[in-house]
């Protein structure tokens, strides 16, 4: 569980402060929501490039 939280950007100190309800909220996916696909990801990258590029 700790590895999962670190991979999500939640460090160990914050992890140990999470309630069970907060942990479940972070790790459960919403019903009917699918992960971001490659095409959608590429559209986001084009619309919001890193480094302030336009």
PQR file of N, CA, C, O and H, with PARSE charges and radii, in Angstrom:
ATOM      1  N   UNK A   1       0.820  -1.191   0.000 -0.4000 1.5000
ATOM      2  CA  UNK A   1       0.000   0.000   0.000 -0.0000 2.0000
ATOM      3  C   UNK A   1       0.869   1.263   0.000  0.5500 1.7000
ATOM      4  O   UNK A   1       0.560   2.244  -0.675 -0.5500 1.4000
ATOM      5  N   UNK A   2       1.941   1.217   0.755 -0.4000 1.5000
ATOM      6  CA  UNK A   2       2.827   2.376   0.810 -0.0000 2.0000
ATOM      7  C   UNK A   2       3.456   2.653  -0.553  0.5500 1.7000
ATOM      8  O   UNK A   2       3.569   3.808  -0.962 -0.5500 1.4000
ATOM      9  H   UNK A   2       2.193   0.420   1.303  0.4000 1.0000
ATOM     10  N   UNK A   3       3.867   1.590  -1.258 -0.4000 1.5000
ATOM     11  CA  UNK A   3       4.436   1.777  -2.595 -0.0000 2.0000
ATOM     12  C   UNK A   3       3.422   2.408  -3.537  0.5500 1.7000
ATOM     13  O   UNK A   3       3.765   3.289  -4.326 -0.5500 1.4000
ATOM     14  H   UNK A   3       3.775   0.651  -0.925  0.4000 1.0000
ATOM     15  N   UNK A   4       2.196   1.967  -3.456 -0.4000 1.5000
ATOM     16  CA  UNK A   4       1.139   2.532  -4.296 -0.0000 2.0000
ATOM     17  C   UNK A   4       0.958   4.012  -4.007  0.5500 1.7000
ATOM     18  O   UNK A   4       0.837   4.817  -4.930 -0.5500 1.4000
ATOM     19  H   UNK A   4       1.918   1.252  -2.814  0.4000 1.0000
ATOM     20  N   UNK A   5       0.939   4.374  -2.736 -0.4000 1.5000
ATOM     21  CA  UNK A   5       0.753   5.784  -2.380 -0.0000 2.0000
ATOM     22  C   UNK A   5       1.918   6.633  -2.868  0.5500 1.7000
ATOM     23  O   UNK A   5       1.707   7.745  -3.353 -0.5500 1.4000
ATOM     24  H   UNK A   5       1.038   3.720  -1.986  0.4000 1.0000
ATOM     25  N   UNK A   6       3.140   6.131  -2.750 -0.4000 1.5000
ATOM     26  CA  UNK A   6       4.304   6.886  -3.228 -0.0000 2.0000
ATOM     27  C   UNK A   6       4.230   7.061  -4.739  0.5500 1.7000
ATOM     28  O   UNK A   6       4.545   8.134  -5.254 -0.5500 1.4000
ATOM     29  H   UNK A   6       3.312   5.228  -2.356  0.4000 1.0000
ATOM     30  N   UNK A   7       3.819   6.020  -5.451 -0.4000 1.5000
ATOM     31  CA  UNK A   7       3.662   6.114  -6.902 -0.0000 2.0000
ATOM     32  C   UNK A   7       2.606   7.143  -7.286  0.5500 1.7000
ATOM     33  O   UNK A   7       2.669   7.718  -8.373 -0.5500 1.4000
ATOM     34  H   UNK A   7       3.564   5.148  -5.032  0.4000 1.0000
ATOM     35  N   UNK A   8       1.643   7.377  -6.412 -0.4000 1.5000
ATOM     36  CA  UNK A   8       0.584   8.360  -6.657 -0.0000 2.0000
ATOM     37  C   UNK A   8       0.987   9.752  -6.195  0.5500 1.7000
ATOM     38  O   UNK A   8       0.215  10.700  -6.343 -0.5500 1.4000
ATOM     39  H   UNK A   8       1.591   6.910  -5.529  0.4000 1.0000
ATOM     40  N   UNK A   9       2.184   9.886  -5.639 -0.4000 1.5000
ATOM     41  CA  UNK A   9       2.653  11.188  -5.183 -0.0000 2.0000
ATOM     42  C   UNK A   9       2.331  11.492  -3.730  0.5500 1.7000
ATOM     43  O   UNK A   9       2.506  12.622  -3.276 -0.5500 1.4000
ATOM     44  H   UNK A   9       2.811   9.116  -5.519  0.4000 1.0000
ATOM     45  N   UNK A  10       1.862  10.489  -3.000 -0.4000 1.5000
ATOM     46  CA  UNK A  10       1.550  10.659  -1.582 -0.0000 2.0000
ATOM     47  C   UNK A  10       2.724  10.077  -0.793  0.5500 1.7000
ATOM     48  O   UNK A  10       2.906   8.860  -0.757 -0.5500 1.4000
ATOM     49  H   UNK A  10       1.720   9.571  -3.369  0.4000 1.0000
ATOM     50  N   UNK A  11       3.515  10.936  -0.165 -0.4000 1.5000
ATOM     51  CA  UNK A  11       4.683  10.482   0.570 -0.0000 2.0000
ATOM     52  C   UNK A  11       4.318   9.737   1.842  0.5500 1.7000
ATOM     53  O   UNK A  11       3.172   9.790   2.290 -0.5500 1.4000
ATOM     54  H   UNK A  11       3.368  11.925  -0.195  0.4000 1.0000
ATOM     55  N   UNK A  12       5.298   9.034   2.431 -0.4000 1.5000
ATOM     56  CA  UNK A  12       5.030   8.257   3.640 -0.0000 2.0000
ATOM     57  C   UNK A  12       4.378   9.043   4.787  0.5500 1.7000
ATOM     58  O   UNK A  12       3.448   8.529   5.408 -0.5500 1.4000
ATOM     59  H   UNK A  12       6.229   8.991   2.067  0.4000 1.0000
ATOM     60  N   UNK A  13       4.834  10.279   5.093 -0.4000 1.5000
ATOM     61  CA  UNK A  13       4.167  10.989   6.195 -0.0000 2.0000
ATOM     62  C   UNK A  13       2.673  11.218   5.937  0.5500 1.7000
ATOM     63  O   UNK A  13       1.844  11.054   6.832 -0.5500 1.4000
ATOM     64  H   UNK A  13       5.590  10.696   4.588  0.4000 1.0000
ATOM     65  N   UNK A  14       2.345  11.604   4.689 -0.4000 1.5000
ATOM     66  CA  UNK A  14       0.935  11.834   4.341 -0.0000 2.0000
ATOM     67  C   UNK A  14       0.162  10.521   4.302  0.5500 1.7000
ATOM     68  O   UNK A  14      -1.008  10.468   4.681 -0.5500 1.4000
ATOM     69  H   UNK A  14       3.019  11.738   3.962  0.4000 1.0000
ATOM     70  N   UNK A  15       0.832   9.454   3.835 -0.4000 1.5000
ATOM     71  CA  UNK A  15       0.185   8.148   3.788 -0.0000 2.0000
ATOM     72  C   UNK A  15      -0.307   7.733   5.168  0.5500 1.7000
ATOM     73  O   UNK A  15      -1.445   7.288   5.317 -0.5500 1.4000
ATOM     74  H   UNK A  15       1.782   9.497   3.526  0.4000 1.0000
ATOM     75  N   UNK A  16       0.538   7.876   6.163 -0.4000 1.5000
ATOM     76  CA  UNK A  16       0.175   7.424   7.515 -0.0000 2.0000
ATOM     77  C   UNK A  16      -0.911   8.280   8.144  0.5500 1.7000
ATOM     78  O   UNK A  16      -1.517   7.883   9.139 -0.5500 1.4000
ATOM     79  H   UNK A  16       1.463   8.237   6.042  0.4000 1.0000
ATOM     80  N   UNK A  17      -1.162   9.448   7.574 -0.4000 1.5000
ATOM     81  CA  UNK A  17      -2.242  10.299   8.087 -0.0000 2.0000
ATOM     82  C   UNK A  17      -3.583  10.042   7.402  0.5500 1.7000
ATOM     83  O   UNK A  17      -4.612  10.549   7.849 -0.5500 1.4000
ATOM     84  H   UNK A  17      -0.670   9.771   6.765  0.4000 1.0000
ATOM     85  N   UNK A  18      -3.580   9.253   6.314 -0.4000 1.5000
ATOM     86  CA  UNK A  18      -4.826   8.978   5.593 -0.0000 2.0000
ATOM     87  C   UNK A  18      -5.767   8.102   6.422  0.5500 1.7000
ATOM     88  O   UNK A  18      -5.345   7.158   7.090 -0.5500 1.4000
ATOM     89  H   UNK A  18      -2.744   8.841   5.951  0.4000 1.0000
ATOM     90  N   UNK A  19      -7.040   8.442   6.357 -0.4000 1.5000
ATOM     91  CA  UNK A  19      -8.048   7.551   6.935 -0.0000 2.0000
ATOM     92  C   UNK A  19      -8.340   6.451   5.914  0.5500 1.7000
ATOM     93  O   UNK A  19      -7.954   6.559   4.750 -0.5500 1.4000
ATOM     94  H   UNK A  19      -7.383   9.208   5.815  0.4000 1.0000
ATOM     95  N   UNK A  20      -9.012   5.411   6.348 -0.4000 1.5000
ATOM     96  CA  UNK A  20      -9.380   4.333   5.431 -0.0000 2.0000
ATOM     97  C   UNK A  20     -10.273   4.866   4.312  0.5500 1.7000
ATOM     98  O   UNK A  20     -10.128   4.469   3.156 -0.5500 1.4000
ATOM     99  H   UNK A  20      -9.326   5.323   7.294  0.4000 1.0000
ATOM    100  N   UNK A  21     -11.188   5.755   4.652 -0.4000 1.5000
ATOM    101  CA  UNK A  21     -12.085   6.338   3.640 -0.0000 2.0000
ATOM    102  C   UNK A  21     -11.278   7.125   2.602  0.5500 1.7000
ATOM    103  O   UNK A  21     -11.565   7.039   1.408 -0.5500 1.4000
ATOM    104  H   UNK A  21     -11.307   6.078   5.591  0.4000 1.0000
ATOM    105  N   UNK A  22     -10.277   7.886   3.041 -0.4000 1.5000
ATOM    106  CA  UNK A  22      -9.447   8.650   2.105 -0.0000 2.0000
ATOM    107  C   UNK A  22      -8.635   7.718   1.208  0.5500 1.7000
ATOM    108  O   UNK A  22      -8.502   7.967   0.010 -0.5500 1.4000
ATOM    109  H   UNK A  22     -10.044   7.956   4.011  0.4000 1.0000
ATOM    110  N   UNK A  23      -8.090   6.641   1.787 -0.4000 1.5000
ATOM    111  CA  UNK A  23      -7.329   5.675   0.993 -0.0000 2.0000
ATOM    112  C   UNK A  23      -8.212   5.044  -0.078  0.5500 1.7000
ATOM    113  O   UNK A  23      -7.806   4.915  -1.233 -0.5500 1.4000
ATOM    114  H   UNK A  23      -8.198   6.438   2.761  0.4000 1.0000
ATOM    115  N   UNK A  24      -9.409   4.656   0.312 -0.4000 1.5000
ATOM    116  CA  UNK A  24     -10.333   4.057  -0.662 -0.0000 2.0000
ATOM    117  C   UNK A  24     -10.687   5.039  -1.764  0.5500 1.7000
ATOM    118  O   UNK A  24     -10.778   4.658  -2.931 -0.5500 1.4000
ATOM    119  H   UNK A  24      -9.739   4.761   1.251  0.4000 1.0000
ATOM    120  N   UNK A  25     -10.888   6.302  -1.403 -0.4000 1.5000
ATOM    121  CA  UNK A  25     -11.212   7.312  -2.397 -0.0000 2.0000
ATOM    122  C   UNK A  25     -10.067   7.467  -3.398  0.5500 1.7000
ATOM    123  O   UNK A  25     -10.309   7.623  -4.595 -0.5500 1.4000
ATOM    124  H   UNK A  25     -10.815   6.611  -0.455  0.4000 1.0000
ATOM    125  N   UNK A  26      -8.841   7.426  -2.923 -0.4000 1.5000
ATOM    126  CA  UNK A  26      -7.687   7.569  -3.804 -0.0000 2.0000
ATOM    127  C   UNK A  26      -7.467   6.376  -4.717  0.5500 1.7000
ATOM    128  O   UNK A  26      -6.986   6.535  -5.839 -0.5500 1.4000
ATOM    129  H   UNK A  26      -8.645   7.299  -1.951  0.4000 1.0000
ATOM    130  N   UNK A  27      -7.809   5.192  -4.253 -0.4000 1.5000
ATOM    131  CA  UNK A  27      -7.460   3.990  -5.000 -0.0000 2.0000
ATOM    132  C   UNK A  27      -8.612   3.367  -5.788  0.5500 1.7000
ATOM    133  O   UNK A  27      -8.364   2.529  -6.656 -0.5500 1.4000
ATOM    134  H   UNK A  27      -8.200   5.063  -3.342  0.4000 1.0000
ATOM    135  N   UNK A  28      -9.831   3.738  -5.523 -0.4000 1.5000
ATOM    136  CA  UNK A  28     -10.964   3.188  -6.266 -0.0000 2.0000
ATOM    137  C   UNK A  28     -11.273   4.064  -7.463  0.5500 1.7000
ATOM    138  O   UNK A  28     -11.219   5.291  -7.368 -0.5500 1.4000
ATOM    139  H   UNK A  28     -10.032   4.419  -4.819  0.4000 1.0000
ATOM    140  N   UNK A  29     -11.594   3.453  -8.574 -0.4000 1.5000
ATOM    141  CA  UNK A  29     -11.984   4.222  -9.749 -0.0000 2.0000
ATOM    142  C   UNK A  29     -13.483   4.464  -9.711  0.5500 1.7000
ATOM    143  O   UNK A  29     -14.245   3.669  -9.163 -0.5500 1.4000
ATOM    144  H   UNK A  29     -11.638   2.457  -8.651  0.4000 1.0000
ATOM    145  N   UNK A  30     -13.882   5.562 -10.295 -0.4000 1.5000
ATOM    146  CA  UNK A  30     -15.298   5.914 -10.341 -0.0000 2.0000
ATOM    147  C   UNK A  30     -16.018   4.976 -11.305  0.5500 1.7000
ATOM    148  O   UNK A  30     -15.457   4.606 -12.336 -0.5500 1.4000
ATOM    149  H   UNK A  30     -13.262   6.209 -10.740  0.4000 1.0000
ATOM    150  N   UNK A  31     -17.252   4.585 -10.986 -0.4000 1.5000
ATOM    151  CA  UNK A  31     -17.986   3.699 -11.893 -0.0000 2.0000
ATOM    152  C   UNK A  31     -18.227   4.373 -13.243  0.5500 1.7000
ATOM    153  O   UNK A  31     -18.596   5.545 -13.312 -0.5500 1.4000
ATOM    154  H   UNK A  31     -17.708   4.886 -10.148  0.4000 1.0000
ATOM    155  N   UNK A  32     -18.012   3.617 -14.301 -0.4000 1.5000
ATOM    156  CA  UNK A  32     -18.251   4.135 -15.642 -0.0000 2.0000
ATOM    157  C   UNK A  32     -17.151   5.022 -16.185  0.5500 1.7000
ATOM    158  O   UNK A  32     -17.279   5.551 -17.288 -0.5500 1.4000
ATOM    159  H   UNK A  32     -17.711   2.665 -14.245  0.4000 1.0000
ATOM    160  N   UNK A  33     -16.069   5.199 -15.435 -0.4000 1.5000
ATOM    161  CA  UNK A  33     -14.970   6.046 -15.888 -0.0000 2.0000
ATOM    162  C   UNK A  33     -13.809   5.145 -16.291  0.5500 1.7000
ATOM    163  O   UNK A  33     -13.355   4.309 -15.510 -0.5500 1.4000
ATOM    164  H   UNK A  33     -15.964   4.769 -14.538  0.4000 1.0000
ATOM    165  N   UNK A  34     -13.340   5.327 -17.510 -0.4000 1.5000
ATOM    166  CA  UNK A  34     -12.219   4.517 -17.975 -0.0000 2.0000
ATOM    167  C   UNK A  34     -10.934   5.342 -17.909  0.5500 1.7000
ATOM    168  O   UNK A  34     -10.984   6.572 -17.893 -0.5500 1.4000
ATOM    169  H   UNK A  34     -13.709   6.006 -18.144  0.4000 1.0000
ATOM    170  N   UNK A  35      -9.803   4.678 -17.873 -0.4000 1.5000
ATOM    171  CA  UNK A  35      -8.532   5.406 -17.858 -0.0000 2.0000
ATOM    172  C   UNK A  35      -8.351   6.237 -19.118  0.5500 1.7000
ATOM    173  O   UNK A  35      -8.968   5.963 -20.147 -0.5500 1.4000
ATOM    174  H   UNK A  35      -9.762   3.679 -17.886  0.4000 1.0000
ATOM    175  N   UNK A  36      -7.523   7.228 -19.034 -0.4000 1.5000
ATOM    176  CA  UNK A  36      -7.222   8.098 -20.161 -0.0000 2.0000
ATOM    177  C   UNK A  36      -6.521   7.287 -21.247  0.5500 1.7000
ATOM    178  O   UNK A  36      -5.517   6.626 -20.983 -0.5500 1.4000
ATOM    179  H   UNK A  36      -7.022   7.451 -18.198  0.4000 1.0000
ATOM    180  N   UNK A  37      -7.041   7.337 -22.443 -0.4000 1.5000
ATOM    181  CA  UNK A  37      -6.443   6.616 -23.564 -0.0000 2.0000
ATOM    182  C   UNK A  37      -5.298   7.393 -24.184  0.5500 1.7000
ATOM    183  O   UNK A  37      -5.097   8.569 -23.881 -0.5500 1.4000
ATOM    184  H   UNK A  37      -7.857   7.874 -22.658  0.4000 1.0000
ATOM    185  N   UNK A  38      -4.555   6.738 -25.046 -0.4000 1.5000
ATOM    186  CA  UNK A  38      -3.381   7.349 -25.677 -0.0000 2.0000
ATOM    187  C   UNK A  38      -3.763   8.570 -26.499  0.5500 1.7000
ATOM    188  O   UNK A  38      -3.083   9.594 -26.432 -0.5500 1.4000
ATOM    189  H   UNK A  38      -4.718   5.783 -25.292  0.4000 1.0000
ATOM    190  N   UNK A  39      -4.835   8.482 -27.271 -0.4000 1.5000
ATOM    191  CA  UNK A  39      -5.253   9.607 -28.125 -0.0000 2.0000
ATOM    192  C   UNK A  39      -5.607  10.818 -27.275  0.5500 1.7000
ATOM    193  O   UNK A  39      -5.197  11.935 -27.589 -0.5500 1.4000
ATOM    194  H   UNK A  39      -5.387   7.650 -27.326  0.4000 1.0000
ATOM    195  N   UNK A  40      -6.365  10.608 -26.202 -0.4000 1.5000
ATOM    196  CA  UNK A  40      -6.734  11.714 -25.322 -0.0000 2.0000
ATOM    197  C   UNK A  40      -5.496  12.299 -24.653  0.5500 1.7000
ATOM    198  O   UNK A  40      -5.379  13.515 -24.500 -0.5500 1.4000
ATOM    199  H   UNK A  40      -6.698   9.700 -25.947  0.4000 1.0000
ATOM    200  N   UNK A  41      -4.571  11.422 -24.254 -0.4000 1.5000
ATOM    201  CA  UNK A  41      -3.338  11.875 -23.627 -0.0000 2.0000
ATOM    202  C   UNK A  41      -2.524  12.750 -24.582  0.5500 1.7000
ATOM    203  O   UNK A  41      -2.012  13.796 -24.184 -0.5500 1.4000
ATOM    204  H   UNK A  41      -4.666  10.434 -24.379  0.4000 1.0000
ATOM    205  N   UNK A  42      -2.406  12.325 -25.827 -0.4000 1.5000
ATOM    206  CA  UNK A  42      -1.659  13.103 -26.815 -0.0000 2.0000
ATOM    207  C   UNK A  42      -2.322  14.454 -27.088  0.5500 1.7000
ATOM    208  O   UNK A  42      -1.633  15.449 -27.309 -0.5500 1.4000
ATOM    209  H   UNK A  42      -2.822  11.475 -26.150  0.4000 1.0000
ATOM    210  N   UNK A  43      -3.647  14.492 -27.073 -0.4000 1.5000
ATOM    211  CA  UNK A  43      -4.360  15.767 -27.235 -0.0000 2.0000
ATOM    212  C   UNK A  43      -4.049  16.710 -26.071  0.5500 1.7000
ATOM    213  O   UNK A  43      -3.836  17.905 -26.274 -0.5500 1.4000
ATOM    214  H   UNK A  43      -4.207  13.683 -26.894  0.4000 1.0000
ATOM    215  N   UNK A  44      -4.024  16.167 -24.859 -0.4000 1.5000
ATOM    216  CA  UNK A  44      -3.681  16.987 -23.699 -0.0000 2.0000
ATOM    217  C   UNK A  44      -2.241  17.492 -23.780  0.5500 1.7000
ATOM    218  O   UNK A  44      -1.961  18.646 -23.456 -0.5500 1.4000
ATOM    219  H   UNK A  44      -4.197  15.196 -24.695  0.4000 1.0000
ATOM    220  N   UNK A  45      -1.334  16.620 -24.215 -0.4000 1.5000
ATOM    221  CA  UNK A  45       0.062  17.032 -24.350 -0.0000 2.0000
ATOM    222  C   UNK A  45       0.200  18.161 -25.377  0.5500 1.7000
ATOM    223  O   UNK A  45       0.982  19.090 -25.180 -0.5500 1.4000
ATOM    224  H   UNK A  45      -1.562  15.683 -24.479  0.4000 1.0000
ATOM    225  N   UNK A  46      -0.553  18.078 -26.460 -0.4000 1.5000
ATOM    226  CA  UNK A  46      -0.488  19.119 -27.484 -0.0000 2.0000
ATOM    227  C   UNK A  46      -1.090  20.426 -26.973  0.5500 1.7000
ATOM    228  O   UNK A  46      -0.583  21.508 -27.267 -0.5500 1.4000
ATOM    229  H   UNK A  46      -1.189  17.323 -26.620  0.4000 1.0000
ATOM    230  N   UNK A  47      -2.167  20.316 -26.209 -0.4000 1.5000
ATOM    231  CA  UNK A  47      -2.834  21.519 -25.702 -0.0000 2.0000
ATOM    232  C   UNK A  47      -2.074  22.157 -24.543  0.5500 1.7000
ATOM    233  O   UNK A  47      -2.121  23.376 -24.377 -0.5500 1.4000
ATOM    234  H   UNK A  47      -2.579  19.436 -25.970  0.4000 1.0000
ATOM    235  N   UNK A  48      -1.372  21.354 -23.737 -0.4000 1.5000
ATOM    236  CA  UNK A  48      -0.684  21.853 -22.544 -0.0000 2.0000
ATOM    237  C   UNK A  48       0.742  21.292 -22.496  0.5500 1.7000
ATOM    238  O   UNK A  48       1.039  20.444 -21.655 -0.5500 1.4000
ATOM    239  H   UNK A  48      -1.334  20.364 -23.872  0.4000 1.0000
ATOM    240  N   UNK A  49       1.625  21.754 -23.385 -0.4000 1.5000
ATOM    241  CA  UNK A  49       2.986  21.226 -23.416 -0.0000 2.0000
ATOM    242  C   UNK A  49       3.788  21.629 -22.172  0.5500 1.7000
ATOM    243  O   UNK A  49       3.546  22.673 -21.567 -0.5500 1.4000
ATOM    244  H   UNK A  49       1.384  22.443 -24.069  0.4000 1.0000
ATOM    245  N   UNK A  50       4.731  20.788 -21.817 -0.4000 1.5000
ATOM    246  CA  UNK A  50       5.628  21.088 -20.695 -0.0000 2.0000
ATOM    247  C   UNK A  50       6.614  22.172 -21.102  0.5500 1.7000
ATOM    248  O   UNK A  50       6.885  22.378 -22.285 -0.5500 1.4000
ATOM    249  H   UNK A  50       4.928  19.939 -22.308  0.4000 1.0000
ATOM    250  N   UNK A  51       7.139  22.852 -20.110 -0.4000 1.5000
ATOM    251  CA  UNK A  51       8.194  23.835 -20.388 -0.0000 2.0000
ATOM    252  C   UNK A  51       7.714  25.149 -20.941  0.5500 1.7000
ATOM    253  O   UNK A  51       8.528  25.948 -21.404 -0.5500 1.4000
ATOM    254  H   UNK A  51       6.919  22.685 -19.149  0.4000 1.0000
ATOM    255  N   UNK A  52       6.422  25.405 -20.910 -0.4000 1.5000
ATOM    256  CA  UNK A  52       5.909  26.676 -21.386 -0.0000 2.0000
ATOM    257  C   UNK A  52       5.915  26.827 -22.894  0.5500 1.7000
ATOM    258  O   UNK A  52       5.734  27.932 -23.406 -0.5500 1.4000
ATOM    259  H   UNK A  52       5.761  24.756 -20.534  0.4000 1.0000
ATOM    260  N   UNK A  53       6.120  25.732 -23.612 -0.4000 1.5000
ATOM    261  CA  UNK A  53       6.124  25.804 -25.074 -0.0000 2.0000
ATOM    262  C   UNK A  53       4.700  26.051 -25.570  0.5500 1.7000
ATOM    263  O   UNK A  53       3.733  25.635 -24.932 -0.5500 1.4000
ATOM    264  H   UNK A  53       6.267  24.834 -23.195  0.4000 1.0000
ATOM    265  N   UNK A  54       4.581  26.723 -26.699 -0.4000 1.5000
ATOM    266  CA  UNK A  54       3.254  26.957 -27.294 -0.0000 2.0000
ATOM    267  C   UNK A  54       3.150  26.378 -28.656  0.5500 1.7000
ATOM    268  O   UNK A  54       2.103  26.486 -29.295 -0.5500 1.4000
ATOM    269  H   UNK A  54       5.367  27.061 -27.217  0.4000 1.0000
TER
END
